[in-house]
Structures are given as C-alpha cells and as structure tokens.
Amino acid sequence: MSDVETRIEALEVRAAYQDQVIEDLNQTVIAQWKLIDSLKRQLNELLDRVQEVEDNAGGNSTPEPPPPHY
C-alpha cells in the first residue's frame, strides 16, 4: 500500500473508534439523566411527605427557645 492509502486507512479506523466512543458516552449520559430524574422524583416525594408530617404534627409552629445553659 502507498503512504496515502495507509494514512487514509488509519484515519478511517480512528474515525470508527471515535464513533464508538461517542456512542458509549452518549449511552452513559442518558443513563445518568434517567437516574437523576428518578432521584429528583424521590426527593420531591420525600419533601412532600415531610411537609405533610409537619402539617399534621400540629402544636406550636414557633421554634423552641434554647436551653438555659446557652
């Protein structure tokens, strides 16, 4: 093979490898976004539950005064 053909083949191999790396990275990003969305939903559910518990706890909503030794 000539030098030009060798260089072209090397570039084609490199491009194919980079395409695979880009696709792998894309799949990783997609998986991470799905996990982030799931965690956001869980966090919002927990915040709603905490707010509901606080609302149902009744009693005084003012903070407790510090203990006497402060």
GROMACS elastic network, one bead per residue, 0.5 to 0.9 nm:
[ bonds ]
;  ai    aj funct       b0    kb
    1     4     6  0.81219   500
    1     5     6  0.60797   500
    1     6     6  0.64279   500
    2     5     6  0.52783   500
    2     6     6  0.62614   500
    2     7     6  0.86794   500
    3     6     6  0.51149   500
    3     7     6  0.61830   500
    3     8     6  0.86349   500
    4     7     6  0.51218   500
    4     8     6  0.61309   500
    4     9     6  0.85781   500
    5     8     6  0.50777   500
    5     9     6  0.60885   500
    5    10     6  0.85328   500
    6     9     6  0.51574   500
    6    10     6  0.61491   500
    6    11     6  0.86337   500
    7    10     6  0.50580   500
    7    11     6  0.61970   500
    7    12     6  0.86579   500
    8    11     6  0.50597   500
    8    12     6  0.61943   500
    8    13     6  0.86670   500
    9    12     6  0.50229   500
    9    13     6  0.61995   500
    9    14     6  0.85168   500
   10    13     6  0.51664   500
   10    14     6  0.61127   500
   10    15     6  0.85924   500
   11    15     6  0.60388   500
   11    16     6  0.85707   500
   12    15     6  0.50729   500
   12    16     6  0.61689   500
   12    17     6  0.85955   500
   13    16     6  0.51599   500
   13    17     6  0.62055   500
   13    18     6  0.86220   500
   14    17     6  0.51096   500
   14    18     6  0.61431   500
   14    19     6  0.85978   500
   15    18     6  0.50497   500
   15    19     6  0.61099   500
   15    20     6  0.87075   500
   16    19     6  0.50847   500
   16    20     6  0.64203   500
   16    21     6  0.87781   500
   17    20     6  0.52103   500
   17    21     6  0.63072   500
   17    22     6  0.87006   500
   18    22     6  0.60625   500
   18    23     6  0.85403   500
   19    22     6  0.51471   500
   19    23     6  0.62332   500
   19    24     6  0.86768   500
   20    23     6  0.50976   500
   20    24     6  0.61642   500
   20    25     6  0.86074   500
   21    24     6  0.50704   500
   21    25     6  0.61372   500
   21    26     6  0.85178   500
   22    25     6  0.51061   500
   22    26     6  0.60678   500
   22    27     6  0.86741   500
   23    27     6  0.62468   500
   23    28     6  0.86543   500
   24    27     6  0.51993   500
   24    28     6  0.63029   500
   24    29     6  0.87518   500
   25    28     6  0.50198   500
   25    29     6  0.61994   500
   25    30     6  0.86233   500
   26    29     6  0.51259   500
   26    30     6  0.61949   500
   26    31     6  0.86541   500
   27    30     6  0.50767   500
   27    31     6  0.61866   500
   27    32     6  0.86270   500
   28    31     6  0.51429   500
   28    32     6  0.61904   500
   28    33     6  0.86870   500
   29    32     6  0.50700   500
   29    33     6  0.61827   500
   29    34     6  0.86476   500
   30    33     6  0.52029   500
   30    34     6  0.62924   500
   30    35     6  0.87160   500
   31    34     6  0.51669   500
   31    35     6  0.63049   500
   31    36     6  0.86868   500
   32    35     6  0.50350   500
   32    36     6  0.60868   500
   32    37     6  0.85786   500
   33    37     6  0.60696   500
   33    38     6  0.85157   500
   34    37     6  0.51673   500
   34    38     6  0.62225   500
   34    39     6  0.86645   500
   35    38     6  0.50632   500
   35    39     6  0.61384   500
   35    40     6  0.85658   500
   36    39     6  0.50820   500
   36    40     6  0.60895   500
   36    41     6  0.86507   500
   37    40     6  0.50762   500
   37    41     6  0.62917   500
   37    42     6  0.87027   500
   38    41     6  0.51988   500
   38    42     6  0.62833   500
   38    43     6  0.86530   500
   39    42     6  0.50196   500
   39    43     6  0.60579   500
   39    44     6  0.85611   500
   40    43     6  0.50646   500
   40    44     6  0.61517   500
   40    45     6  0.85892   500
   41    44     6  0.51431   500
   41    45     6  0.61879   500
   41    46     6  0.86510   500
   42    45     6  0.50744   500
   42    46     6  0.61926   500
   42    47     6  0.86039   500
   43    46     6  0.50743   500
   43    47     6  0.61101   500
   43    48     6  0.85594   500
   44    47     6  0.50255   500
   44    48     6  0.61265   500
   44    49     6  0.85916   500
   45    48     6  0.50768   500
   45    49     6  0.61984   500
   45    50     6  0.86678   500
   46    50     6  0.61158   500
   46    51     6  0.84967   500
   47    50     6  0.51142   500
   47    51     6  0.60973   500
   47    52     6  0.85080   500
   48    51     6  0.50999   500
   48    52     6  0.60953   500
   48    53     6  0.86469   500
   49    53     6  0.61694   500
   49    54     6  0.85796   500
   50    53     6  0.50814   500
   50    54     6  0.61355   500
   50    55     6  0.85213   500
   51    54     6  0.50574   500
   51    55     6  0.60594   500
   51    56     6  0.85686   500
   52    55     6  0.50282   500
   52    56     6  0.60994   500
   52    57     6  0.84782   500
   53    56     6  0.51031   500
   53    57     6  0.59300   500
   54    57     6  0.51454   500
   54    58     6  0.73270   500
   55    58     6  0.63015   500
   58    61     6  0.77285   500
   60    63     6  0.79282   500
   60    64     6  0.89585   500
   61    64     6  0.89826   500
   62    65     6  0.89418   500
   64    67     6  0.87044   500
   65    68     6  0.87288   500
   66    69     6  0.81347   500
   66    70     6  0.65298   500
   67    70     6  0.59935   500
